[in-house]
Amino acid sequence: MVTRGAMYPVKIDVLPRAWTSAFLIPELVHLILEKLDRSTLAAVARTAKSFHVAASSYLWNELDQVGLENLINLAIGVDYQPLCIEHRWARFDLYASMVRSLALNFGAMPGADSVRLTRHLQFIASTRISSQAMLPNLRVLSFQLSSTEHLGVVAAFTCPSLQQLTASCTMDDRVDSLEWDVHIGAFLHKLRWRCLSLKYFKLYGFKYPNVVSFPELTSLIEGTALEHFESDFITFQPNLVQALGRLPTLRCLGLADAGNDEDYTSLERTMFAASIQTGSFVSLHALDLETTSTVALPLLIALRTVPLRHLALRLTEKTFSSPVFKTVFTFIPEFAVTLLSLHAQLVETLEDDEDDEGTLEWKTFAPLYRCHNLQCLKCSVDSHADLELDFGDADIRKKMGMIELKVTHPSGIKSLECSR
């Protein structure tokens, strides 16, 4: 008899012993195993054959560096068990097929551990008998790296079942920019052809020049049905903007960049406004921006016809008294018909301002009163100034329909909560 548990098919004898009868009920198996930690799951997996596969599917479901090394050890033989190579690979393939999520942080690994893991994976790739993907049922891949060698390592885990990629690539100063661009492009090329089921894409680390990586990223977007795209602001170039705009499945767009107020930078990064065509981004519901108001405002203007439901802004400003900064909140009511939530994280540096008095005024948020469908507003303020926000006598409940409103800053917390 074969029954399917939460993670993996479980084979059970038709006439099981009384003490294994609980494993005839997949729901009961799930309720028991989901509450166990990894050490207990390992103990359960070693208890009896009837428990082994069910417990192992939970034990190997999510892997980090340690879990991945344990999996590799099954094949390379560091456990010194007298198994032939066929048996080792069969055991490796069994547990590798149970892995659904893998998270690697090469930046947090000691140098020796990183080198050892890289060497072991290269050994696996060169000696493996099977031609299938190393983790054939992997759904989620997350990694942080700073070396081109690490990109080659994580590329080994790309597979047709991969649906979510979350990555942060920090380029080492010793790495040539062109070399980095080529390696990023090669990684994206493999994603394009191996991961046709990719839905969630989050990759930070693009640098100039990007002669190879940007065309590959555009091809990846055109060849998949992405629902979530998040990356550096510099990737938002005309060809890529048009490719994203044509995606009928795109629900969430996230862009991040420290930004600055230099004229040439602002002009360069607002080129996307002219690239957004009429009728594009029709399925976009959520927008997440981390930049300055000089970059965020042109993008909001370009997307003014998009039915946004959720907007998140993380703006770093020299001063909150900037006209452009205030205009951002004046323009947000353009999305009033569909906008349901707004999260704002505001940082004031006062780099060129000798005056240490706060510059944020409550009336900056007054235009949000026109967002009659807004259900949640959260605002976090970080400033070197001693801010004094005057909420006044505004009837938030009547005019804004807020469920929650919070404003925080270093000098204290002022909050106002109300419900419908």
Contacts in CASP RR format, 6 or more apart in sequence:
PFRMAT RR
TARGET T0000
AUTHOR 0000-0000-0000
METHOD contacts of the structure
MODEL  1
MVTRGAMYPVKIDVLPRAWTSAFLIPELVHLILEKLDRSTLAAVARTAKS
FHVAASSYLWNELDQVGLENLINLAIGVDYQPLCIEHRWARFDLYASMVR
SLALNFGAMPGADSVRLTRHLQFIASTRISSQAMLPNLRVLSFQLSSTEH
LGVVAAFTCPSLQQLTASCTMDDRVDSLEWDVHIGAFLHKLRWRCLSLKY
FKLYGFKYPNVVSFPELTSLIEGTALEHFESDFITFQPNLVQALGRLPTL
RCLGLADAGNDEDYTSLERTMFAASIQTGSFVSLHALDLETTSTVALPLL
IALRTVPLRHLALRLTEKTFSSPVFKTVFTFIPEFAVTLLSLHAQLVETL
EDDEDDEGTLEWKTFAPLYRCHNLQCLKCSVDSHADLELDFGDADIRKKM
GMIELKVTHPSGIKSLECSR
1 11 0 8 1.000
1 12 0 8 1.000
1 13 0 8 1.000
1 14 0 8 1.000
1 24 0 8 1.000
2 9 0 8 1.000
2 10 0 8 1.000
2 11 0 8 1.000
2 12 0 8 1.000
3 9 0 8 1.000
3 10 0 8 1.000
3 12 0 8 1.000
3 24 0 8 1.000
3 26 0 8 1.000
4 10 0 8 1.000
4 26 0 8 1.000
5 26 0 8 1.000
5 29 0 8 1.000
5 30 0 8 1.000
5 54 0 8 1.000
5 57 0 8 1.000
6 26 0 8 1.000
6 29 0 8 1.000
6 30 0 8 1.000
6 33 0 8 1.000
6 34 0 8 1.000
6 57 0 8 1.000
6 58 0 8 1.000
7 57 0 8 1.000
7 58 0 8 1.000
7 61 0 8 1.000
7 98 0 8 1.000
7 100 0 8 1.000
8 53 0 8 1.000
8 54 0 8 1.000
8 56 0 8 1.000
8 57 0 8 1.000
8 98 0 8 1.000
9 53 0 8 1.000
10 23 0 8 1.000
10 26 0 8 1.000
10 29 0 8 1.000
10 53 0 8 1.000
10 54 0 8 1.000
10 57 0 8 1.000
11 53 0 8 1.000
12 20 0 8 1.000
12 23 0 8 1.000
12 24 0 8 1.000
12 50 0 8 1.000
13 20 0 8 1.000
13 50 0 8 1.000
16 23 0 8 1.000
16 24 0 8 1.000
16 50 0 8 1.000
17 50 0 8 1.000
20 48 0 8 1.000
20 50 0 8 1.000
20 51 0 8 1.000
22 28 0 8 1.000
22 29 0 8 1.000
22 32 0 8 1.000
23 29 0 8 1.000
23 50 0 8 1.000
23 51 0 8 1.000
23 54 0 8 1.000
29 54 0 8 1.000
33 41 0 8 1.000
33 44 0 8 1.000
33 54 0 8 1.000
33 55 0 8 1.000
33 58 0 8 1.000
34 58 0 8 1.000
36 44 0 8 1.000
36 55 0 8 1.000
36 58 0 8 1.000
38 59 0 8 1.000
41 55 0 8 1.000
41 56 0 8 1.000
41 58 0 8 1.000
41 59 0 8 1.000
42 55 0 8 1.000
42 59 0 8 1.000
44 51 0 8 1.000
44 55 0 8 1.000
45 51 0 8 1.000
45 52 0 8 1.000
45 55 0 8 1.000
45 56 0 8 1.000
45 59 0 8 1.000
46 52 0 8 1.000
47 55 0 8 1.000
56 95 0 8 1.000
56 98 0 8 1.000
57 98 0 8 1.000
59 98 0 8 1.000
60 71 0 8 1.000
60 95 0 8 1.000
60 96 0 8 1.000
60 98 0 8 1.000
60 99 0 8 1.000
61 98 0 8 1.000
61 99 0 8 1.000
61 100 0 8 1.000
61 101 0 8 1.000
62 99 0 8 1.000
62 100 0 8 1.000
62 101 0 8 1.000
62 102 0 8 1.000
62 103 0 8 1.000
63 71 0 8 1.000
63 99 0 8 1.000
63 101 0 8 1.000
63 102 0 8 1.000
63 103 0 8 1.000
64 102 0 8 1.000
64 103 0 8 1.000
64 104 0 8 1.000
65 104 0 8 1.000
65 105 0 8 1.000
65 109 0 8 1.000
65 113 0 8 1.000
65 117 0 8 1.000
68 102 0 8 1.000
68 104 0 8 1.000
68 117 0 8 1.000
69 117 0 8 1.000
69 120 0 8 1.000
71 92 0 8 1.000
71 95 0 8 1.000
71 96 0 8 1.000
71 99 0 8 1.000
72 92 0 8 1.000
72 117 0 8 1.000
72 120 0 8 1.000
72 121 0 8 1.000
72 124 0 8 1.000
73 79 0 8 1.000
74 88 0 8 1.000
74 91 0 8 1.000
74 92 0 8 1.000
74 95 0 8 1.000
75 88 0 8 1.000
75 89 0 8 1.000
75 91 0 8 1.000
75 92 0 8 1.000
75 124 0 8 1.000
75 128 0 8 1.000
76 120 0 8 1.000
76 123 0 8 1.000
76 124 0 8 1.000
77 83 0 8 1.000
77 88 0 8 1.000
83 91 0 8 1.000
85 129 0 8 1.000
86 129 0 8 1.000
89 128 0 8 1.000
89 129 0 8 1.000
89 130 0 8 1.000
93 130 0 8 1.000
93 132 0 8 1.000
96 134 0 8 1.000
96 135 0 8 1.000
96 136 0 8 1.000
97 135 0 8 1.000
97 136 0 8 1.000
97 137 0 8 1.000
98 137 0 8 1.000
99 135 0 8 1.000
99 137 0 8 1.000
99 138 0 8 1.000
100 137 0 8 1.000
100 138 0 8 1.000
100 139 0 8 1.000
100 140 0 8 1.000
101 138 0 8 1.000
101 139 0 8 1.000
101 140 0 8 1.000
101 141 0 8 1.000
101 142 0 8 1.000
102 135 0 8 1.000
102 138 0 8 1.000
102 140 0 8 1.000
102 141 0 8 1.000
102 142 0 8 1.000
102 157 0 8 1.000
103 142 0 8 1.000
103 143 0 8 1.000
104 142 0 8 1.000
104 143 0 8 1.000
104 144 0 8 1.000
104 145 0 8 1.000
104 153 0 8 1.000
104 154 0 8 1.000
105 143 0 8 1.000
105 144 0 8 1.000
106 114 0 8 1.000
106 143 0 8 1.000
106 144 0 8 1.000
106 145 0 8 1.000
106 146 0 8 1.000
106 147 0 8 1.000
106 150 0 8 1.000
107 114 0 8 1.000
107 144 0 8 1.000
107 145 0 8 1.000
107 146 0 8 1.000
108 144 0 8 1.000
109 117 0 8 1.000
114 150 0 8 1.000
117 153 0 8 1.000
118 149 0 8 1.000
118 150 0 8 1.000
118 153 0 8 1.000
121 153 0 8 1.000
121 156 0 8 1.000
124 134 0 8 1.000
124 156 0 8 1.000
125 134 0 8 1.000
125 156 0 8 1.000
128 134 0 8 1.000
133 157 0 8 1.000
133 158 0 8 1.000
133 159 0 8 1.000
133 160 0 8 1.000
133 161 0 8 1.000
133 194 0 8 1.000
134 156 0 8 1.000
134 157 0 8 1.000
134 159 0 8 1.000
135 157 0 8 1.000
135 159 0 8 1.000
136 159 0 8 1.000
136 161 0 8 1.000
137 159 0 8 1.000
137 161 0 8 1.000
138 157 0 8 1.000
138 159 0 8 1.000
138 161 0 8 1.000
138 162 0 8 1.000
139 161 0 8 1.000
139 162 0 8 1.000
139 163 0 8 1.000
139 164 0 8 1.000
140 162 0 8 1.000
140 163 0 8 1.000
140 164 0 8 1.000
140 166 0 8 1.000
141 154 0 8 1.000
141 157 0 8 1.000
141 158 0 8 1.000
141 162 0 8 1.000
141 164 0 8 1.000
141 165 0 8 1.000
141 166 0 8 1.000
141 167 0 8 1.000
142 165 0 8 1.000
142 166 0 8 1.000
142 167 0 8 1.000
143 150 0 8 1.000
143 154 0 8 1.000
143 166 0 8 1.000
143 167 0 8 1.000
143 168 0 8 1.000
144 167 0 8 1.000
144 168 0 8 1.000
144 169 0 8 1.000
144 170 0 8 1.000
145 151 0 8 1.000
145 154 0 8 1.000
145 167 0 8 1.000
145 168 0 8 1.000
145 169 0 8 1.000
145 170 0 8 1.000
146 169 0 8 1.000
146 170 0 8 1.000
146 171 0 8 1.000
146 172 0 8 1.000
147 172 0 8 1.000
147 175 0 8 1.000
148 175 0 8 1.000
148 179 0 8 1.000
148 180 0 8 1.000
148 183 0 8 1.000
151 169 0 8 1.000
151 183 0 8 1.000
151 184 0 8 1.000
151 186 0 8 1.000
151 187 0 8 1.000
152 183 0 8 1.000
152 187 0 8 1.000
154 167 0 8 1.000
154 187 0 8 1.000
155 186 0 8 1.000
155 187 0 8 1.000
155 190 0 8 1.000
158 190 0 8 1.000
158 191 0 8 1.000
158 194 0 8 1.000
158 195 0 8 1.000
159 194 0 8 1.000
159 195 0 8 1.000
160 194 0 8 1.000
160 195 0 8 1.000
160 196 0 8 1.000
160 197 0 8 1.000
161 197 0 8 1.000
162 191 0 8 1.000
162 194 0 8 1.000
162 195 0 8 1.000
162 197 0 8 1.000
162 198 0 8 1.000
163 197 0 8 1.000
163 198 0 8 1.000
163 199 0 8 1.000
163 200 0 8 1.000
164 198 0 8 1.000
164 199 0 8 1.000
164 200 0 8 1.000
165 191 0 8 1.000
165 195 0 8 1.000
165 198 0 8 1.000
165 200 0 8 1.000
165 201 0 8 1.000
165 202 0 8 1.000
165 203 0 8 1.000
166 200 0 8 1.000
166 202 0 8 1.000
167 202 0 8 1.000
167 203 0 8 1.000
167 204 0 8 1.000
168 203 0 8 1.000
168 204 0 8 1.000
168 205 0 8 1.000
169 184 0 8 1.000
169 203 0 8 1.000
169 204 0 8 1.000
169 205 0 8 1.000
170 205 0 8 1.000
171 177 0 8 1.000
171 180 0 8 1.000
171 205 0 8 1.000
171 207 0 8 1.000
177 207 0 8 1.000
177 208 0 8 1.000
177 209 0 8 1.000
178 209 0 8 1.000
178 211 0 8 1.000
180 207 0 8 1.000
181 207 0 8 1.000
181 209 0 8 1.000
181 210 0 8 1.000
181 211 0 8 1.000
181 212 0 8 1.000
181 213 0 8 1.000
182 212 0 8 1.000
184 205 0 8 1.000
184 206 0 8 1.000
184 210 0 8 1.000
184 212 0 8 1.000
184 213 0 8 1.000
184 216 0 8 1.000
185 212 0 8 1.000
185 213 0 8 1.000
185 216 0 8 1.000
185 217 0 8 1.000
186 212 0 8 1.000
186 216 0 8 1.000
188 213 0 8 1.000
188 216 0 8 1.000
188 217 0 8 1.000
188 219 0 8 1.000
188 220 0 8 1.000
189 216 0 8 1.000
189 219 0 8 1.000
191 198 0 8 1.000
191 220 0 8 1.000
192 216 0 8 1.000
192 219 0 8 1.000
192 220 0 8 1.000
192 223 0 8 1.000
192 224 0 8 1.000
195 224 0 8 1.000
196 223 0 8 1.000
196 224 0 8 1.000
197 224 0 8 1.000
198 220 0 8 1.000
198 224 0 8 1.000
198 226 0 8 1.000
199 224 0 8 1.000
199 225 0 8 1.000
199 226 0 8 1.000
199 227 0 8 1.000
199 228 0 8 1.000
199 249 0 8 1.000
200 226 0 8 1.000
200 227 0 8 1.000
200 228 0 8 1.000
201 220 0 8 1.000
201 224 0 8 1.000
201 226 0 8 1.000
201 228 0 8 1.000
201 229 0 8 1.000
201 230 0 8 1.000
201 231 0 8 1.000
202 228 0 8 1.000
202 229 0 8 1.000
202 230 0 8 1.000
202 231 0 8 1.000
203 230 0 8 1.000
203 231 0 8 1.000
204 230 0 8 1.000
204 231 0 8 1.000
204 232 0 8 1.000
204 256 0 8 1.000
205 232 0 8 1.000
206 213 0 8 1.000
206 214 0 8 1.000
206 231 0 8 1.000
206 232 0 8 1.000
206 234 0 8 1.000
206 235 0 8 1.000
207 234 0 8 1.000
208 234 0 8 1.000
210 234 0 8 1.000
210 235 0 8 1.000
214 235 0 8 1.000
214 237 0 8 1.000
214 239 0 8 1.000
214 240 0 8 1.000
215 239 0 8 1.000
217 231 0 8 1.000
217 235 0 8 1.000
217 240 0 8 1.000
218 239 0 8 1.000
218 240 0 8 1.000
218 243 0 8 1.000
221 229 0 8 1.000
221 240 0 8 1.000
221 243 0 8 1.000
221 244 0 8 1.000
221 247 0 8 1.000
222 243 0 8 1.000
222 246 0 8 1.000
225 247 0 8 1.000
225 248 0 8 1.000
225 249 0 8 1.000
226 244 0 8 1.000
226 247 0 8 1.000
226 249 0 8 1.000
226 250 0 8 1.000
227 249 0 8 1.000
227 250 0 8 1.000
227 251 0 8 1.000
227 252 0 8 1.000
228 250 0 8 1.000
228 251 0 8 1.000
228 252 0 8 1.000
229 244 0 8 1.000
229 250 0 8 1.000
229 252 0 8 1.000
229 253 0 8 1.000
229 254 0 8 1.000
230 252 0 8 1.000
230 253 0 8 1.000
230 254 0 8 1.000
230 255 0 8 1.000
230 256 0 8 1.000
230 288 0 8 1.000
231 254 0 8 1.000
231 255 0 8 1.000
231 256 0 8 1.000
232 255 0 8 1.000
232 256 0 8 1.000
232 257 0 8 1.000
233 255 0 8 1.000
233 256 0 8 1.000
233 257 0 8 1.000
233 259 0 8 1.000
233 269 0 8 1.000
233 291 0 8 1.000
233 295 0 8 1.000
234 257 0 8 1.000
234 269 0 8 1.000
235 255 0 8 1.000
236 255 0 8 1.000
236 269 0 8 1.000
236 272 0 8 1.000
237 271 0 8 1.000
237 272 0 8 1.000
237 275 0 8 1.000
238 271 0 8 1.000
238 272 0 8 1.000
238 274 0 8 1.000
238 275 0 8 1.000
241 272 0 8 1.000
241 275 0 8 1.000
241 276 0 8 1.000
242 275 0 8 1.000
242 277 0 8 1.000
242 280 0 8 1.000
244 250 0 8 1.000
244 253 0 8 1.000
244 280 0 8 1.000
244 281 0 8 1.000
245 276 0 8 1.000
245 277 0 8 1.000
245 280 0 8 1.000
245 281 0 8 1.000
246 280 0 8 1.000
247 283 0 8 1.000
248 282 0 8 1.000
248 283 0 8 1.000
249 283 0 8 1.000
250 281 0 8 1.000
250 283 0 8 1.000
250 284 0 8 1.000
251 283 0 8 1.000
251 284 0 8 1.000
251 285 0 8 1.000
251 286 0 8 1.000
252 284 0 8 1.000
252 285 0 8 1.000
252 286 0 8 1.000
252 287 0 8 1.000
252 288 0 8 1.000
253 281 0 8 1.000
253 284 0 8 1.000
253 286 0 8 1.000
253 287 0 8 1.000
253 288 0 8 1.000
254 287 0 8 1.000
254 288 0 8 1.000
254 289 0 8 1.000
255 288 0 8 1.000
255 289 0 8 1.000
255 290 0 8 1.000
255 291 0 8 1.000
255 299 0 8 1.000
256 289 0 8 1.000
256 290 0 8 1.000
256 291 0 8 1.000
256 314 0 8 1.000
257 269 0 8 1.000
257 290 0 8 1.000
257 291 0 8 1.000
257 295 0 8 1.000
258 291 0 8 1.000
258 316 0 8 1.000
259 265 0 8 1.000
259 269 0 8 1.000
259 291 0 8 1.000
259 292 0 8 1.000
259 295 0 8 1.000
259 316 0 8 1.000
260 292 0 8 1.000
261 292 0 8 1.000
261 294 0 8 1.000
261 318 0 8 1.000
266 294 0 8 1.000
266 295 0 8 1.000
269 295 0 8 1.000
270 295 0 8 1.000
270 298 0 8 1.000
270 299 0 8 1.000
272 298 0 8 1.000
272 299 0 8 1.000
272 302 0 8 1.000
273 298 0 8 1.000
273 299 0 8 1.000
273 301 0 8 1.000
273 302 0 8 1.000
276 302 0 8 1.000
276 303 0 8 1.000
278 305 0 8 1.000
279 305 0 8 1.000
281 303 0 8 1.000
281 306 0 8 1.000
282 306 0 8 1.000
282 307 0 8 1.000
284 303 0 8 1.000
284 306 0 8 1.000
284 307 0 8 1.000
284 308 0 8 1.000
285 307 0 8 1.000
285 308 0 8 1.000
285 309 0 8 1.000
285 310 0 8 1.000
286 308 0 8 1.000
286 309 0 8 1.000
286 310 0 8 1.000
286 311 0 8 1.000
286 312 0 8 1.000
287 303 0 8 1.000
287 306 0 8 1.000
287 308 0 8 1.000
287 310 0 8 1.000
287 311 0 8 1.000
287 312 0 8 1.000
288 312 0 8 1.000
289 295 0 8 1.000
289 296 0 8 1.000
289 299 0 8 1.000
289 312 0 8 1.000
289 313 0 8 1.000
289 314 0 8 1.000
289 315 0 8 1.000
290 314 0 8 1.000
291 314 0 8 1.000
291 315 0 8 1.000
291 316 0 8 1.000
292 315 0 8 1.000
292 316 0 8 1.000
292 317 0 8 1.000
293 315 0 8 1.000
293 317 0 8 1.000
293 322 0 8 1.000
293 324 0 8 1.000
293 325 0 8 1.000
293 327 0 8 1.000
293 328 0 8 1.000
294 324 0 8 1.000
296 313 0 8 1.000
296 315 0 8 1.000
296 328 0 8 1.000
297 324 0 8 1.000
297 327 0 8 1.000
297 328 0 8 1.000
297 331 0 8 1.000
300 328 0 8 1.000
300 331 0 8 1.000
300 332 0 8 1.000
300 334 0 8 1.000
301 331 0 8 1.000
304 331 0 8 1.000
304 334 0 8 1.000
304 335 0 8 1.000
306 335 0 8 1.000
307 335 0 8 1.000
307 337 0 8 1.000
307 338 0 8 1.000
308 335 0 8 1.000
308 338 0 8 1.000
308 339 0 8 1.000
309 338 0 8 1.000
309 339 0 8 1.000
309 340 0 8 1.000
309 341 0 8 1.000
310 339 0 8 1.000
310 340 0 8 1.000
310 341 0 8 1.000
310 342 0 8 1.000
310 343 0 8 1.000
311 332 0 8 1.000
311 335 0 8 1.000
311 339 0 8 1.000
311 341 0 8 1.000
311 342 0 8 1.000
311 343 0 8 1.000
312 342 0 8 1.000
312 343 0 8 1.000
312 344 0 8 1.000
313 328 0 8 1.000
313 342 0 8 1.000
313 343 0 8 1.000
313 344 0 8 1.000
313 345 0 8 1.000
313 346 0 8 1.000
314 344 0 8 1.000
314 345 0 8 1.000
314 347 0 8 1.000
315 325 0 8 1.000
315 328 0 8 1.000
315 344 0 8 1.000
315 345 0 8 1.000
315 346 0 8 1.000
315 347 0 8 1.000
316 347 0 8 1.000
316 349 0 8 1.000
317 325 0 8 1.000
317 346 0 8 1.000
317 347 0 8 1.000
317 348 0 8 1.000
317 349 0 8 1.000
318 348 0 8 1.000
318 349 0 8 1.000
318 350 0 8 1.000
318 351 0 8 1.000
318 352 0 8 1.000
318 353 0 8 1.000
319 325 0 8 1.000
319 348 0 8 1.000
319 350 0 8 1.000
319 352 0 8 1.000
319 353 0 8 1.000
319 359 0 8 1.000
320 346 0 8 1.000
320 348 0 8 1.000
320 358 0 8 1.000
320 359 0 8 1.000
320 360 0 8 1.000
320 361 0 8 1.000
320 364 0 8 1.000
320 383 0 8 1.000
321 359 0 8 1.000
325 364 0 8 1.000
326 364 0 8 1.000
329 364 0 8 1.000
329 365 0 8 1.000
329 367 0 8 1.000
329 368 0 8 1.000
330 367 0 8 1.000
332 339 0 8 1.000
332 342 0 8 1.000
332 367 0 8 1.000
332 368 0 8 1.000
332 371 0 8 1.000
333 367 0 8 1.000
333 368 0 8 1.000
333 370 0 8 1.000
333 371 0 8 1.000
335 371 0 8 1.000
336 370 0 8 1.000
336 371 0 8 1.000
336 372 0 8 1.000
336 373 0 8 1.000
336 374 0 8 1.000
337 373 0 8 1.000
338 373 0 8 1.000
339 371 0 8 1.000
339 373 0 8 1.000
339 374 0 8 1.000
340 373 0 8 1.000
340 374 0 8 1.000
340 375 0 8 1.000
340 376 0 8 1.000
341 374 0 8 1.000
341 375 0 8 1.000
341 376 0 8 1.000
341 377 0 8 1.000
341 378 0 8 1.000
342 368 0 8 1.000
342 371 0 8 1.000
342 374 0 8 1.000
342 376 0 8 1.000
342 377 0 8 1.000
342 378 0 8 1.000
343 376 0 8 1.000
343 377 0 8 1.000
343 378 0 8 1.000
343 379 0 8 1.000
344 377 0 8 1.000
344 378 0 8 1.000
344 379 0 8 1.000
344 380 0 8 1.000
345 379 0 8 1.000
345 380 0 8 1.000
345 382 0 8 1.000
346 360 0 8 1.000
346 379 0 8 1.000
346 380 0 8 1.000
346 381 0 8 1.000
346 382 0 8 1.000
346 383 0 8 1.000
347 382 0 8 1.000
347 383 0 8 1.000
348 358 0 8 1.000
348 359 0 8 1.000
348 360 0 8 1.000
348 381 0 8 1.000
348 382 0 8 1.000
348 383 0 8 1.000
348 384 0 8 1.000
348 385 0 8 1.000
349 384 0 8 1.000
350 356 0 8 1.000
350 383 0 8 1.000
350 384 0 8 1.000
350 385 0 8 1.000
353 359 0 8 1.000
356 384 0 8 1.000
356 385 0 8 1.000
356 386 0 8 1.000
357 385 0 8 1.000
357 386 0 8 1.000
358 383 0 8 1.000
358 385 0 8 1.000
358 386 0 8 1.000
358 387 0 8 1.000
358 388 0 8 1.000
359 383 0 8 1.000
359 385 0 8 1.000
360 381 0 8 1.000
360 383 0 8 1.000
360 387 0 8 1.000
360 389 0 8 1.000
361 389 0 8 1.000
362 389 0 8 1.000
362 390 0 8 1.000
362 391 0 8 1.000
362 392 0 8 1.000
362 394 0 8 1.000
365 379 0 8 1.000
366 394 0 8 1.000
368 374 0 8 1.000
368 377 0 8 1.000
368 400 0 8 1.000
369 394 0 8 1.000
369 399 0 8 1.000
369 400 0 8 1.000
371 400 0 8 1.000
372 401 0 8 1.000
374 400 0 8 1.000
374 401 0 8 1.000
374 402 0 8 1.000
375 401 0 8 1.000
375 402 0 8 1.000
375 403 0 8 1.000
376 402 0 8 1.000
376 403 0 8 1.000
376 404 0 8 1.000
377 400 0 8 1.000
377 402 0 8 1.000
377 404 0 8 1.000
377 405 0 8 1.000
378 404 0 8 1.000
378 405 0 8 1.000
378 406 0 8 1.000
379 405 0 8 1.000
379 406 0 8 1.000
379 407 0 8 1.000
380 406 0 8 1.000
380 407 0 8 1.000
380 408 0 8 1.000
381 387 0 8 1.000
381 389 0 8 1.000
381 407 0 8 1.000
381 408 0 8 1.000
381 409 0 8 1.000
382 409 0 8 1.000
382 410 0 8 1.000
383 409 0 8 1.000
383 410 0 8 1.000
384 410 0 8 1.000
386 411 0 8 1.000
387 409 0 8 1.000
387 411 0 8 1.000
389 407 0 8 1.000
389 409 0 8 1.000
389 414 0 8 1.000
391 414 0 8 1.000
391 416 0 8 1.000
396 402 0 8 1.000
396 405 0 8 1.000
396 416 0 8 1.000
396 418 0 8 1.000
397 418 0 8 1.000
397 419 0 8 1.000
397 420 0 8 1.000
401 418 0 8 1.000
401 420 0 8 1.000
402 418 0 8 1.000
403 418 0 8 1.000
403 419 0 8 1.000
403 420 0 8 1.000
404 417 0 8 1.000
404 418 0 8 1.000
405 415 0 8 1.000
405 416 0 8 1.000
405 417 0 8 1.000
405 418 0 8 1.000
406 413 0 8 1.000
406 415 0 8 1.000
406 416 0 8 1.000
406 417 0 8 1.000
407 413 0 8 1.000
407 414 0 8 1.000
407 415 0 8 1.000
407 416 0 8 1.000
408 414 0 8 1.000
408 415 0 8 1.000
END
